[in-house]
């Protein structure tokens, strides 16, 4: 049986965008043992602006095809964990 991709929308309360991104990073770390969770595609949005998404992780591809493991909008060079 073939599998499809889905997006799970999970509302959370946070003080601001940085807080929401931090919450999303914690969720990603907690679910990191699940092979089917695509951490790199994580975004957050305000509840009343769901079409405006903000990346949680840097989306740049590094040498070897691996994505940067740092937070979105980080300072300095991309890197691993």
Steps between C-alpha positions, in 0.01 A plus 500: 500500500640840407518777756411866465639810670284693745550809716392483865375832636548521877399831661718617791516814713816712486590858591635579153641353177835412660316318778291308247815403309661382824194293580510345151873417538425325831221298336735402217768386745243299698376326184844459345493123550216471246640444151185637333522847657664748262659744742646722226154591372376641829332841484291708740229756434271722699155346538331782311771508228551133416596579143808690628742232614835551671775240472620345827819347362750637249405367156844523340651181359858432603772293332394139469132590462430535873308801627635745753398396854491856636196717566352712221653847459814395691816709501818367350568194291271202474599199701406170652376439849 
